[in-house]
Amino acid sequence: MAVLLAILAGGAALPLTSPAPPIILASAIVYEATFMGVPAAVTALIKANTPPAGWTATLAAFTTLFAAGRPPARGSPDSSPITPRPTRPWRGPRSCAPQRP
């Protein structure tokens, strides 16, 4: 798991070295290739160290801790210390709408 986290962190930090498009692309590829490996490794760790009767409760606890540690979603009322902006529902891409001259 430490190796996965190190690769994930390296992929996330890669764009800090250069804003060049190939570096950004490499970062996205590395990050996405390892992103789902971390939850899978945590699940495997829980299944290896917890009796089957406790899997659900343990996975729920880890999921809750993960959610509690995440920053609030952009646009949510908790994301701005000043005044939250209302979010508008997604209505599809605007670039497909007919353009007027």
C-alpha positions as CSV (number, residue, x, y, z in Angstrom):
1,M,0.0,0.0,0.0
2,A,2.9,2.4,0.7
3,V,4.1,1.9,-2.8
4,L,0.7,2.7,-4.3
5,L,0.4,5.8,-2.2
6,A,3.9,6.9,-3.2
7,I,3.2,6.4,-6.9
8,L,-0.2,8.2,-6.5
9,A,1.5,11.2,-4.7
10,G,4.2,11.3,-7.4
11,G,1.7,11.3,-10.1
12,A,-0.3,14.1,-8.4
13,A,2.9,16.2,-7.8
14,L,4.3,15.7,-11.3
15,P,2.6,18.9,-12.8
16,L,4.4,20.9,-10.1
17,T,7.6,20.3,-12.0
18,S,6.4,21.7,-15.3
19,P,3.2,22.9,-16.8
20,A,4.0,21.3,-20.2
21,P,1.2,19.2,-21.7
22,P,3.2,16.0,-21.9
23,I,3.9,16.3,-18.1
24,I,0.3,16.9,-17.3
25,L,-0.8,14.0,-19.5
26,A,1.8,11.7,-17.8
27,S,0.5,12.9,-14.4
28,A,-3.1,12.1,-15.3
29,I,-2.1,8.6,-16.6
30,V,-0.1,7.7,-13.5
31,Y,-2.7,9.2,-11.1
32,E,-5.6,7.4,-12.8
33,A,-3.7,4.1,-13.0
34,T,-3.1,4.0,-9.3
35,F,-6.2,5.9,-8.0
36,M,-8.5,2.9,-7.5
37,G,-5.6,0.7,-6.3
38,V,-5.7,2.4,-2.9
39,P,-9.3,1.5,-2.0
40,A,-8.8,-2.0,-3.4
41,A,-5.7,-2.4,-1.2
42,V,-7.5,-1.1,1.9
43,T,-10.4,-3.6,1.1
44,A,-7.9,-6.5,0.7
45,L,-6.1,-5.4,4.0
46,I,-9.5,-5.4,5.8
47,K,-10.5,-8.8,4.4
48,A,-7.1,-10.3,5.4
49,N,-7.1,-9.0,8.9
50,T,-10.8,-9.0,9.9
51,P,-13.2,-12.0,10.3
52,P,-15.8,-12.1,7.6
53,A,-18.6,-11.1,10.0
54,G,-16.8,-7.8,10.6
55,W,-16.0,-6.9,7.0
56,T,-19.1,-4.7,6.5
57,A,-18.7,-2.7,9.7
58,T,-14.9,-2.2,9.2
59,L,-15.4,-1.1,5.6
60,A,-18.1,1.3,6.7
61,A,-15.8,2.7,9.3
62,F,-12.9,3.2,6.8
63,T,-15.3,4.8,4.3
64,T,-16.6,7.2,7.0
65,L,-13.1,8.2,8.0
66,F,-12.2,8.7,4.4
67,A,-15.2,10.9,3.8
68,A,-14.6,12.9,7.0
69,G,-11.0,13.6,5.9
70,R,-11.9,15.0,2.4
71,P,-12.3,18.7,1.8
72,P,-15.9,19.9,1.1
73,A,-17.0,19.7,-2.5
74,R,-16.6,22.9,-4.5
75,G,-19.8,24.9,-4.4
76,S,-21.1,23.2,-1.3
77,P,-22.2,25.5,1.6
78,D,-19.1,24.3,3.6
79,S,-16.6,25.2,0.9
80,S,-16.6,28.9,1.4
81,P,-16.0,30.7,4.7
82,I,-17.7,33.8,3.4
83,T,-20.9,33.4,1.4
84,P,-21.6,30.2,-0.5
85,R,-22.5,30.5,-4.1
86,P,-25.6,28.6,-5.3
87,T,-24.8,25.9,-7.7
88,R,-26.9,25.7,-10.9
89,P,-27.9,22.2,-12.1
90,W,-26.0,20.9,-15.0
91,R,-27.9,21.3,-18.2
92,G,-25.6,19.9,-20.7
93,P,-22.7,21.4,-22.7
94,R,-23.4,25.0,-23.8
95,S,-21.0,24.7,-26.7
96,C,-23.6,22.6,-28.6
97,A,-26.3,25.3,-28.4
98,P,-26.8,27.3,-31.6
99,Q,-24.8,30.5,-31.6
100,R,-26.2,33.8,-32.6
101,P,-24.1,36.2,-34.6
